[in-house]
Amino acid sequence: MSASEKAKALAEQAIGKVKKEAGRAVGNESATAEGSAQESRGDLRGAKEKTKDAFKK
């Protein structure tokens, strides 16, 4: 996995988690959903890079 893509995936996961938890704390369902979606995008980005690495070997 390229270092920059891995960093992007981790950053997206972290930002999504913060948004999700902040939304839960204030009772904002929209922010909670947006955070969950962003966290999932980060998970998918990381999975994509791991899959690419598996095929390179």
PDB file of N, CA, C and O in Angstrom:
ATOM      1  N   MET A   1       0.865  -1.163   0.000  1.00  0.00           N
ATOM      2  CA  MET A   1       0.000   0.000   0.000  1.00  0.00           C
ATOM      3  C   MET A   1       0.907   1.219   0.000  1.00  0.00           C
ATOM      4  O   MET A   1       1.856   1.311   0.778  1.00  0.00           O
ATOM      5  N   SER A   2       0.596   2.147  -0.883  1.00  0.00           N
ATOM      6  CA  SER A   2       1.417   3.356  -0.907  1.00  0.00           C
ATOM      7  C   SER A   2       1.185   4.155   0.374  1.00  0.00           C
ATOM      8  O   SER A   2       0.083   4.182   0.922  1.00  0.00           O
ATOM      9  N   ALA A   3       2.219   4.780   0.815  1.00  0.00           N
ATOM     10  CA  ALA A   3       2.156   5.511   2.087  1.00  0.00           C
ATOM     11  C   ALA A   3       1.137   6.640   2.043  1.00  0.00           C
ATOM     12  O   ALA A   3       0.434   6.876   3.026  1.00  0.00           O
ATOM     13  N   SER A   4       1.049   7.332   0.927  1.00  0.00           N
ATOM     14  CA  SER A   4       0.109   8.460   0.850  1.00  0.00           C
ATOM     15  C   SER A   4      -1.340   7.971   0.863  1.00  0.00           C
ATOM     16  O   SER A   4      -2.194   8.593   1.496  1.00  0.00           O
ATOM     17  N   GLU A   5      -1.620   6.880   0.181  1.00  0.00           N
ATOM     18  CA  GLU A   5      -2.988   6.339   0.171  1.00  0.00           C
ATOM     19  C   GLU A   5      -3.360   5.783   1.540  1.00  0.00           C
ATOM     20  O   GLU A   5      -4.500   5.915   1.984  1.00  0.00           O
ATOM     21  N   LYS A   6      -2.392   5.163   2.202  1.00  0.00           N
ATOM     22  CA  LYS A   6      -2.650   4.645   3.543  1.00  0.00           C
ATOM     23  C   LYS A   6      -2.952   5.799   4.491  1.00  0.00           C
ATOM     24  O   LYS A   6      -3.857   5.702   5.320  1.00  0.00           O
ATOM     25  N   ALA A   7      -2.206   6.881   4.373  1.00  0.00           N
ATOM     26  CA  ALA A   7      -2.430   8.051   5.224  1.00  0.00           C
ATOM     27  C   ALA A   7      -3.797   8.670   4.952  1.00  0.00           C
ATOM     28  O   ALA A   7      -4.485   9.091   5.881  1.00  0.00           O
ATOM     29  N   LYS A   8      -4.191   8.727   3.678  1.00  0.00           N
ATOM     30  CA  LYS A   8      -5.502   9.264   3.328  1.00  0.00           C
ATOM     31  C   LYS A   8      -6.616   8.411   3.930  1.00  0.00           C
ATOM     32  O   LYS A   8      -7.602   8.937   4.446  1.00  0.00           O
ATOM     33  N   ALA A   9      -6.450   7.091   3.860  1.00  0.00           N
ATOM     34  CA  ALA A   9      -7.462   6.187   4.402  1.00  0.00           C
ATOM     35  C   ALA A   9      -7.572   6.352   5.914  1.00  0.00           C
ATOM     36  O   ALA A   9      -8.676   6.420   6.456  1.00  0.00           O
ATOM     37  N   LEU A  10      -6.442   6.417   6.586  1.00  0.00           N
ATOM     38  CA  LEU A  10      -6.459   6.575   8.042  1.00  0.00           C
ATOM     39  C   LEU A  10      -7.037   7.922   8.453  1.00  0.00           C
ATOM     40  O   LEU A  10      -7.772   8.013   9.436  1.00  0.00           O
ATOM     41  N   ALA A  11      -6.706   8.966   7.701  1.00  0.00           N
ATOM     42  CA  ALA A  11      -7.236  10.301   8.007  1.00  0.00           C
ATOM     43  C   ALA A  11      -8.748  10.332   7.825  1.00  0.00           C
ATOM     44  O   ALA A  11      -9.470  10.892   8.650  1.00  0.00           O
ATOM     45  N   GLU A  12      -9.222   9.724   6.737  1.00  0.00           N
ATOM     46  CA  GLU A  12     -10.662   9.709   6.479  1.00  0.00           C
ATOM     47  C   GLU A  12     -11.401   8.924   7.562  1.00  0.00           C
ATOM     48  O   GLU A  12     -12.489   9.314   7.986  1.00  0.00           O
ATOM     49  N   GLN A  13     -10.805   7.821   8.003  1.00  0.00           N
ATOM     50  CA  GLN A  13     -11.408   7.041   9.087  1.00  0.00           C
ATOM     51  C   GLN A  13     -11.474   7.857  10.370  1.00  0.00           C
ATOM     52  O   GLN A  13     -12.495   7.864  11.058  1.00  0.00           O
ATOM     53  N   ALA A  14     -10.385   8.542  10.689  1.00  0.00           N
ATOM     54  CA  ALA A  14     -10.331   9.316  11.934  1.00  0.00           C
ATOM     55  C   ALA A  14     -11.313  10.480  11.914  1.00  0.00           C
ATOM     56  O   ALA A  14     -12.013  10.722  12.897  1.00  0.00           O
ATOM     57  N   ILE A  15     -11.365  11.198  10.802  1.00  0.00           N
ATOM     58  CA  ILE A  15     -12.285  12.330  10.695  1.00  0.00           C
ATOM     59  C   ILE A  15     -13.727  11.842  10.787  1.00  0.00           C
ATOM     60  O   ILE A  15     -14.562  12.466  11.442  1.00  0.00           O
ATOM     61  N   GLY A  16     -14.010  10.730  10.128  1.00  0.00           N
ATOM     62  CA  GLY A  16     -15.358  10.170  10.183  1.00  0.00           C
ATOM     63  C   GLY A  16     -15.749   9.756  11.584  1.00  0.00           C
ATOM     64  O   GLY A  16     -16.884   9.968  12.011  1.00  0.00           O
ATOM     65  N   LYS A  17     -14.810   9.168  12.294  1.00  0.00           N
ATOM     66  CA  LYS A  17     -15.100   8.742  13.661  1.00  0.00           C
ATOM     67  C   LYS A  17     -15.377   9.949  14.567  1.00  0.00           C
ATOM     68  O   LYS A  17     -16.282   9.908  15.401  1.00  0.00           O
ATOM     69  N   VAL A  18     -14.599  11.016  14.400  1.00  0.00           N
ATOM     70  CA  VAL A  18     -14.800  12.228  15.193  1.00  0.00           C
ATOM     71  C   VAL A  18     -16.167  12.835  14.896  1.00  0.00           C
ATOM     72  O   VAL A  18     -16.893  13.216  15.814  1.00  0.00           O
ATOM     73  N   LYS A  19     -16.522  12.925  13.601  1.00  0.00           N
ATOM     74  CA  LYS A  19     -17.826  13.476  13.220  1.00  0.00           C
ATOM     75  C   LYS A  19     -18.957  12.630  13.791  1.00  0.00           C
ATOM     76  O   LYS A  19     -19.947  13.160  14.295  1.00  0.00           O
ATOM     77  N   LYS A  20     -18.802  11.318  13.705  1.00  0.00           N
ATOM     78  CA  LYS A  20     -19.834  10.410  14.198  1.00  0.00           C
ATOM     79  C   LYS A  20     -20.036  10.589  15.701  1.00  0.00           C
ATOM     80  O   LYS A  20     -21.168  10.704  16.170  1.00  0.00           O
ATOM     81  N   GLU A  21     -18.951  10.611  16.441  1.00  0.00           N
ATOM     82  CA  GLU A  21     -19.047  10.757  17.895  1.00  0.00           C
ATOM     83  C   GLU A  21     -19.553  12.141  18.299  1.00  0.00           C
ATOM     84  O   GLU A  21     -20.306  12.266  19.265  1.00  0.00           O
ATOM     85  N   ALA A  22     -19.148  13.169  17.574  1.00  0.00           N
ATOM     86  CA  ALA A  22     -19.639  14.517  17.864  1.00  0.00           C
ATOM     87  C   ALA A  22     -21.141  14.596  17.604  1.00  0.00           C
ATOM     88  O   ALA A  22     -21.880  15.216  18.369  1.00  0.00           O
ATOM     89  N   GLY A  23     -21.578  13.971  16.533  1.00  0.00           N
ATOM     90  CA  GLY A  23     -23.004  13.941  16.229  1.00  0.00           C
ATOM     91  C   GLY A  23     -23.803  13.226  17.295  1.00  0.00           C
ATOM     92  O   GLY A  23     -24.895  13.657  17.667  1.00  0.00           O
ATOM     93  N   ARG A  24     -23.251  12.129  17.784  1.00  0.00           N
ATOM     94  CA  ARG A  24     -23.918  11.396  18.868  1.00  0.00           C
ATOM     95  C   ARG A  24     -23.979  12.239  20.137  1.00  0.00           C
ATOM     96  O   ARG A  24     -24.987  12.235  20.845  1.00  0.00           O
ATOM     97  N   ALA A  25     -22.902  12.958  20.420  1.00  0.00           N
ATOM     98  CA  ALA A  25     -22.831  13.744  21.652  1.00  0.00           C
ATOM     99  C   ALA A  25     -23.880  14.850  21.692  1.00  0.00           C
ATOM    100  O   ALA A  25     -24.434  15.154  22.749  1.00  0.00           O
ATOM    101  N   VAL A  26     -24.145  15.446  20.540  1.00  0.00           N
ATOM    102  CA  VAL A  26     -25.111  16.543  20.510  1.00  0.00           C
ATOM    103  C   VAL A  26     -26.489  16.092  20.031  1.00  0.00           C
ATOM    104  O   VAL A  26     -27.423  16.893  19.979  1.00  0.00           O
ATOM    105  N   GLY A  27     -26.615  14.820  19.683  1.00  0.00           N
ATOM    106  CA  GLY A  27     -27.902  14.298  19.246  1.00  0.00           C
ATOM    107  C   GLY A  27     -28.257  14.653  17.813  1.00  0.00           C
ATOM    108  O   GLY A  27     -29.436  14.688  17.461  1.00  0.00           O
ATOM    109  N   ASN A  28     -27.262  14.917  16.985  1.00  0.00           N
ATOM    110  CA  ASN A  28     -27.484  15.277  15.590  1.00  0.00           C
ATOM    111  C   ASN A  28     -27.347  14.016  14.733  1.00  0.00           C
ATOM    112  O   ASN A  28     -26.234  13.563  14.466  1.00  0.00           O
ATOM    113  N   GLU A  29     -28.475  13.454  14.306  1.00  0.00           N
ATOM    114  CA  GLU A  29     -28.454  12.209  13.535  1.00  0.00           C
ATOM    115  C   GLU A  29     -27.797  12.387  12.172  1.00  0.00           C
ATOM    116  O   GLU A  29     -27.152  11.468  11.668  1.00  0.00           O
ATOM    117  N   SER A  30     -27.956  13.558  11.578  1.00  0.00           N
ATOM    118  CA  SER A  30     -27.359  13.822  10.277  1.00  0.00           C
ATOM    119  C   SER A  30     -25.832  13.786  10.353  1.00  0.00           C
ATOM    120  O   SER A  30     -25.178  13.185   9.501  1.00  0.00           O
ATOM    121  N   ALA A  31     -25.274  14.425  11.366  1.00  0.00           N
ATOM    122  CA  ALA A  31     -23.816  14.426  11.535  1.00  0.00           C
ATOM    123  C   ALA A  31     -23.316  13.022  11.865  1.00  0.00           C
ATOM    124  O   ALA A  31     -22.241  12.620  11.419  1.00  0.00           O
ATOM    125  N   THR A  32     -24.090  12.284  12.641  1.00  0.00           N
ATOM    126  CA  THR A  32     -23.715  10.907  12.968  1.00  0.00           C
ATOM    127  C   THR A  32     -23.674  10.054  11.710  1.00  0.00           C
ATOM    128  O   THR A  32     -22.737   9.279  11.518  1.00  0.00           O
ATOM    129  N   ALA A  33     -24.666  10.185  10.864  1.00  0.00           N
ATOM    130  CA  ALA A  33     -24.714   9.421   9.614  1.00  0.00           C
ATOM    131  C   ALA A  33     -23.590   9.829   8.675  1.00  0.00           C
ATOM    132  O   ALA A  33     -22.965   8.979   8.042  1.00  0.00           O
ATOM    133  N   GLU A  34     -23.334  11.121   8.585  1.00  0.00           N
ATOM    134  CA  GLU A  34     -22.259  11.607   7.726  1.00  0.00           C
ATOM    135  C   GLU A  34     -20.904  11.077   8.204  1.00  0.00           C
ATOM    136  O   GLU A  34     -20.067  10.676   7.394  1.00  0.00           O
ATOM    137  N   GLY A  35     -20.697  11.080   9.507  1.00  0.00           N
ATOM    138  CA  GLY A  35     -19.457  10.552  10.067  1.00  0.00           C
ATOM    139  C   GLY A  35     -19.295   9.070   9.809  1.00  0.00           C
ATOM    140  O   GLY A  35     -18.203   8.607   9.481  1.00  0.00           O
ATOM    141  N   SER A  36     -20.374   8.330   9.955  1.00  0.00           N
ATOM    142  CA  SER A  36     -20.330   6.892   9.684  1.00  0.00           C
ATOM    143  C   SER A  36     -19.988   6.630   8.226  1.00  0.00           C
ATOM    144  O   SER A  36     -19.192   5.743   7.916  1.00  0.00           O
ATOM    145  N   ALA A  37     -20.590   7.400   7.340  1.00  0.00           N
ATOM    146  CA  ALA A  37     -20.319   7.236   5.913  1.00  0.00           C
ATOM    147  C   ALA A  37     -18.862   7.547   5.585  1.00  0.00           C
ATOM    148  O   ALA A  37     -18.227   6.832   4.810  1.00  0.00           O
ATOM    149  N   GLN A  38     -18.344   8.606   6.172  1.00  0.00           N
ATOM    150  CA  GLN A  38     -16.956   8.979   5.906  1.00  0.00           C
ATOM    151  C   GLN A  38     -16.002   7.929   6.469  1.00  0.00           C
ATOM    152  O   GLN A  38     -14.993   7.602   5.846  1.00  0.00           O
ATOM    153  N   GLU A  39     -16.319   7.414   7.627  1.00  0.00           N
ATOM    154  CA  GLU A  39     -15.486   6.361   8.216  1.00  0.00           C
ATOM    155  C   GLU A  39     -15.498   5.119   7.322  1.00  0.00           C
ATOM    156  O   GLU A  39     -14.468   4.469   7.146  1.00  0.00           O
ATOM    157  N   SER A  40     -16.648   4.797   6.768  1.00  0.00           N
ATOM    158  CA  SER A  40     -16.762   3.647   5.869  1.00  0.00           C
ATOM    159  C   SER A  40     -15.956   3.864   4.587  1.00  0.00           C
ATOM    160  O   SER A  40     -15.323   2.936   4.083  1.00  0.00           O
ATOM    161  N   ARG A  41     -15.983   5.092   4.062  1.00  0.00           N
ATOM    162  CA  ARG A  41     -15.183   5.387   2.866  1.00  0.00           C
ATOM    163  C   ARG A  41     -13.700   5.167   3.155  1.00  0.00           C
ATOM    164  O   ARG A  41     -12.970   4.651   2.308  1.00  0.00           O
ATOM    165  N   GLY A  42     -13.261   5.552   4.334  1.00  0.00           N
ATOM    166  CA  GLY A  42     -11.864   5.320   4.712  1.00  0.00           C
ATOM    167  C   GLY A  42     -11.552   3.840   4.805  1.00  0.00           C
ATOM    168  O   GLY A  42     -10.481   3.398   4.387  1.00  0.00           O
ATOM    169  N   ASP A  43     -12.490   3.066   5.356  1.00  0.00           N
ATOM    170  CA  ASP A  43     -12.315   1.616   5.437  1.00  0.00           C
ATOM    171  C   ASP A  43     -12.203   1.009   4.037  1.00  0.00           C
ATOM    172  O   ASP A  43     -11.348   0.159   3.787  1.00  0.00           O
ATOM    173  N   LEU A  44     -13.067   1.449   3.137  1.00  0.00           N
ATOM    174  CA  LEU A  44     -13.050   0.930   1.770  1.00  0.00           C
ATOM    175  C   LEU A  44     -11.778   1.321   1.035  1.00  0.00           C
ATOM    176  O   LEU A  44     -11.225   0.525   0.276  1.00  0.00           O
ATOM    177  N   ARG A  45     -11.312   2.544   1.258  1.00  0.00           N
ATOM    178  CA  ARG A  45     -10.072   2.989   0.621  1.00  0.00           C
ATOM    179  C   ARG A  45      -8.904   2.104   1.080  1.00  0.00           C
ATOM    180  O   ARG A  45      -8.069   1.692   0.274  1.00  0.00           O
ATOM    181  N   GLY A  46      -8.861   1.822   2.377  1.00  0.00           N
ATOM    182  CA  GLY A  46      -7.807   0.955   2.898  1.00  0.00           C
ATOM    183  C   GLY A  46      -7.895  -0.454   2.343  1.00  0.00           C
ATOM    184  O   GLY A  46      -6.876  -1.060   2.011  1.00  0.00           O
ATOM    185  N   ALA A  47      -9.109  -0.980   2.241  1.00  0.00           N
ATOM    186  CA  ALA A  47      -9.300  -2.325   1.694  1.00  0.00           C
ATOM    187  C   ALA A  47      -8.881  -2.391   0.226  1.00  0.00           C
ATOM    188  O   ALA A  47      -8.290  -3.375  -0.219  1.00  0.00           O
ATOM    189  N   LYS A  48      -9.194  -1.335  -0.516  1.00  0.00           N
ATOM    190  CA  LYS A  48      -8.813  -1.282  -1.930  1.00  0.00           C
ATOM    191  C   LYS A  48      -7.302  -1.337  -2.078  1.00  0.00           C
ATOM    192  O   LYS A  48      -6.780  -2.055  -2.930  1.00  0.00           O
ATOM    193  N   GLU A  49      -6.606  -0.583  -1.254  1.00  0.00           N
ATOM    194  CA  GLU A  49      -5.147  -0.559  -1.340  1.00  0.00           C
ATOM    195  C   GLU A  49      -4.550  -1.914  -0.935  1.00  0.00           C
ATOM    196  O   GLU A  49      -3.572  -2.360  -1.536  1.00  0.00           O
ATOM    197  N   LYS A  50      -5.119  -2.557   0.058  1.00  0.00           N
ATOM    198  CA  LYS A  50      -4.628  -3.878   0.465  1.00  0.00           C
ATOM    199  C   LYS A  50      -4.850  -4.893  -0.644  1.00  0.00           C
ATOM    200  O   LYS A  50      -4.010  -5.767  -0.858  1.00  0.00           O
ATOM    201  N   THR A  51      -5.967  -4.789  -1.351  1.00  0.00           N
ATOM    202  CA  THR A  51      -6.250  -5.691  -2.462  1.00  0.00           C
ATOM    203  C   THR A  51      -5.252  -5.466  -3.589  1.00  0.00           C
ATOM    204  O   THR A  51      -4.750  -6.420  -4.184  1.00  0.00           O
ATOM    205  N   LYS A  52      -4.968  -4.203  -3.879  1.00  0.00           N
ATOM    206  CA  LYS A  52      -3.979  -3.906  -4.923  1.00  0.00           C
ATOM    207  C   LYS A  52      -2.620  -4.487  -4.548  1.00  0.00           C
ATOM    208  O   LYS A  52      -1.919  -5.027  -5.403  1.00  0.00           O
ATOM    209  N   ASP A  53      -2.247  -4.380  -3.282  1.00  0.00           N
ATOM    210  CA  ASP A  53      -0.968  -4.913  -2.833  1.00  0.00           C
ATOM    211  C   ASP A  53      -0.928  -6.438  -2.978  1.00  0.00           C
ATOM    212  O   ASP A  53       0.105  -7.006  -3.332  1.00  0.00           O
ATOM    213  N   ALA A  54      -2.048  -7.087  -2.705  1.00  0.00           N
ATOM    214  CA  ALA A  54      -2.100  -8.553  -2.782  1.00  0.00           C
ATOM    215  C   ALA A  54      -1.852  -9.027  -4.212  1.00  0.00           C
ATOM    216  O   ALA A  54      -1.230 -10.068  -4.420  1.00  0.00           O
ATOM    217  N   PHE A  55      -2.331  -8.275  -5.190  1.00  0.00           N
ATOM    218  CA  PHE A  55      -2.157  -8.682  -6.577  1.00  0.00           C
ATOM    219  C   PHE A  55      -0.773  -8.331  -7.132  1.00  0.00           C
ATOM    220  O   PHE A  55      -0.361  -8.871  -8.158  1.00  0.00           O
ATOM    221  N   LYS A  56      -0.065  -7.435  -6.462  1.00  0.00           N
ATOM    222  CA  LYS A  56       1.279  -7.073  -6.904  1.00  0.00           C
ATOM    223  C   LYS A  56       2.298  -8.153  -6.573  1.00  0.00           C
ATOM    224  O   LYS A  56       3.348  -8.238  -7.209  1.00  0.00           O
ATOM    225  N   LYS A  57       1.991  -8.970  -5.588  1.00  0.00           N
ATOM    226  CA  LYS A  57       2.978  -9.983  -5.138  1.00  0.00           C
ATOM    227  C   LYS A  57       2.940 -11.208  -5.979  1.00  0.00           C
ATOM    228  O   LYS A  57       3.699 -12.147  -5.737  1.00  0.00           O
TER     229      LYS A  57
END
